[in-house]
Amino acid sequence: MSDFEIRTLGVDEHRAASDLFRGTVHFPPADDTEWERTARTYQPGGTLGAFGPELVGTAKAFDAELTVPGGARLPMAGVTGVGVRADRTRRGILRALMTAQLEDFAGRGVVFANLLASEGTIYGRFGYGLATRCRTYSVDRHRARLRPEVPAGGELELLEIDRAFEVCPGIYERLRRRPGGMTRPEVLWRLYENQARRGTQPMKTVVHHGPDGPDGFVRYFVGGGHDQPKRLEVTDLSAGSPAAFAGLWRFLLGVDLVDRVVAEERALDEPIELILADHRHATVERVADEHWIRLVDVPKALAAREYGHAAPVVLEVVDPLLPGNSGAYRITPDGAERTDGPAALRLDVTSLAMVYLGTWRVSALADAGRVEVRDPAAPAAADALFGTRVASWSGTYF
């Protein structure tokens, strides 16, 4: 019998949960001014607490939608603010929180859970797999030029912070998203506004206006001391067309008193090198994890996405935490469904999450021993079925 209780927190308990989580990542509690803004980032009914008897652990979530290959949008829960007090770790509290959260998601019809992992070894045991990756690159502003055939772009408008957070949510919602992209509920925009207002450097927002209205924006700030190189840091860039992407980059490369433009956590195949006259003026600083997803409802997730052209493959999926997901699924170019037929591949739900959006090839996981191969032809066929035309990527942090 455990010596703690898991339950949903009331709104009046959110500040205690925030203080506890901030303590686990070595931040001080929010003061009254910051808490007034932070409180708006909590979805009512979305935060769990572990009590033993006082609050010793917490896990926060919000509702959104995830875009899957083919363009369908399915219910998703964003998981964040997960922490256990330092004197109560390694007692099963984290497992109890994550299990209770997954059971709640399943009961509410949520198809995916999604998180950004602070450590790479924690969440695989709960069925989360690294599903999207990203790269951070920088561009030499003094030397970089766009190629002459790059689209000219439209009108640009610089917005003050109040206006930016009125306008950008609507623009973002209208844009088509890649596989792995997600909607941004109000709690996320309140998070971004809080971060923008508490930053030591002023956040700037520029909106791109195409022929049919606003179709992209970029949020950025400029850092660096008076005697140090100036870096323009792009924290959020969303473009609905090649012209919008080029127009926003034309603006960024024209900002005075800046030495480098740094674009953080962008899609692996974002075409910055292709629009520059000399691609070597863009330098990749790092490639990193982006989102980890968890298939809460495997049948719905597999049935919803689009597949490539290849011979059908039967997968046996193993899910210890949500055993209703376990079983065999026949994947074809026309869709996916449960089957009683023999499986050609066997994998756990964590590995399934890694291949679901096409970021990892099934054959690569098989070579690494993470997929059991029963038919030697199956990995290549599965690669073609689960592959995507563009790199899956979210571009949304929380």
Secondary structure as GFF3:
##gff-version 3
##sequence-region A 1 398
A	DSSP	beta_strand	5	8	.	.	.	ID=ss1
A	DSSP	three_ten_helix	11	13	.	.	.	ID=ss2
A	DSSP	alpha_helix	14	24	.	.	.	ID=ss3
A	DSSP	alpha_helix	32	38	.	.	.	ID=ss4
A	DSSP	three_ten_helix	39	41	.	.	.	ID=ss5
A	DSSP	beta_strand	47	51	.	.	.	ID=ss6
A	DSSP	beta_strand	55	67	.	.	.	ID=ss7
A	DSSP	beta_strand	73	84	.	.	.	ID=ss8
A	DSSP	three_ten_helix	86	88	.	.	.	ID=ss9
A	DSSP	alpha_helix	93	107	.	.	.	ID=ss10
A	DSSP	beta_strand	112	115	.	.	.	ID=ss11
A	DSSP	three_ten_helix	123	126	.	.	.	ID=ss12
A	DSSP	beta_strand	129	130	.	.	.	ID=ss13
A	DSSP	beta_strand	133	140	.	.	.	ID=ss14
A	DSSP	beta_strand	155	159	.	.	.	ID=ss15
A	DSSP	alpha_helix	161	174	.	.	.	ID=ss16
A	DSSP	alpha_helix	186	198	.	.	.	ID=ss17
A	DSSP	beta_strand	204	210	.	.	.	ID=ss18
A	DSSP	beta_strand	213	223	.	.	.	ID=ss19
A	DSSP	beta_strand	231	239	.	.	.	ID=ss20
A	DSSP	alpha_helix	242	252	.	.	.	ID=ss21
A	DSSP	beta_strand	260	266	.	.	.	ID=ss22
A	DSSP	alpha_helix	272	275	.	.	.	ID=ss23
A	DSSP	three_ten_helix	279	281	.	.	.	ID=ss24
A	DSSP	beta_strand	282	289	.	.	.	ID=ss25
A	DSSP	beta_strand	292	295	.	.	.	ID=ss26
A	DSSP	alpha_helix	298	304	.	.	.	ID=ss27
A	DSSP	beta_strand	313	318	.	.	.	ID=ss28
A	DSSP	three_ten_helix	323	325	.	.	.	ID=ss29
A	DSSP	beta_strand	327	332	.	.	.	ID=ss30
A	DSSP	beta_strand	335	339	.	.	.	ID=ss31
A	DSSP	beta_strand	345	348	.	.	.	ID=ss32
A	DSSP	alpha_helix	349	356	.	.	.	ID=ss33
A	DSSP	alpha_helix	362	367	.	.	.	ID=ss34
A	DSSP	beta_strand	372	373	.	.	.	ID=ss35
A	DSSP	alpha_helix	378	386	.	.	.	ID=ss36
###
